[in-house]
Amino acid sequence: YHETGKSNNVTILDFSELASDVLENVTALIGRLILEFMQKCPERGKYPIVLVLEEAHHYIPANAVNERQQRAREVFERIAKEGRKYGLSLVVASQRPSELSRTVLAQCNSFIVHRIQNPDDQEYFRSVVSDINRDLLDQLPTLPQQHALILGDCTILPLQVRIADVYPKPDSHDPEFFKIWSDSSAKSPNFEEICKKWECAKVDATCD
């Protein structure tokens, strides 16, 4: 999504349906192109850009298991280390911080942390923040939904905040498994229609 005719904008690149075996190549290419563009801008920092990497553990993993992941991780590690002097910054979002590149997280100076229940993620996050904030991190497993801790250079003191509501609300509620399974009137999805759209998307984006 991108609005034309505006000097400041939000551009959304939706890779949610992109095959996992090409995701790292695509994100690495886009990251590299943006970094090289920023390096070639005649007035450094005149046109600042922030890249928001959602589900970032998919393409900047701590342990790259293949060449694609290694390539993507190297690109974003370079952006994390060098991008700010060109006006290029990163916002890294992930539900599994322990699986993220240590190099990228080490360059982050502010954190917004929602509820974390996985012990490995809790312990890893404690290792990357200062000792003064460790007692506060004990709250992570019990944080209410839509609440977060804010730590780092963006605030003088650590804060617990409630994230503002967004409209329209995203369709991100948890499925009610037992309720649906127990409902005798619940209808099954139209499997034929879904499969037809799925097949058309593979063959021809204009297929009806």
Number of C-alpha atoms within 10 A of each C-alpha: 9 10 10 8 7 8 7 11 12 12 10 9 9 9 12 9 7 10 9 12 10 11 18 21 18 16 22 21 14 13 18 18 13 15 22 13 11 23 18 10 13 8 10 13 16 11 13 14 20 13 15 13 17 15 16 20 21 20 28 29 21 19 14 17 9 8 11 17 23 19 18 25 28 18 20 24 19 15 24 20 15 16 22 16 14 22 18 20 20 18 14 19 17 15 17 18 22 20 19 23 21 17 17 21 18 13 14 17 11 15 21 15 19 23 19 20 12 13 11 14 16 19 12 15 18 17 11 12 17 10 10 9 14 13 9 15 19 13 16 18 14 12 18 12 10 12 18 20 19 18 21 17 12 12 11 8 11 16 14 17 13 13 11 8 8 7 6 6 8 7 6 6 7 6 8 8 8 8 10 12 10 9 9 8 8 10 8 6 8 8 8 9 10 11 11 13 15 12 13 14 13 10 10 10 11 7 11 8
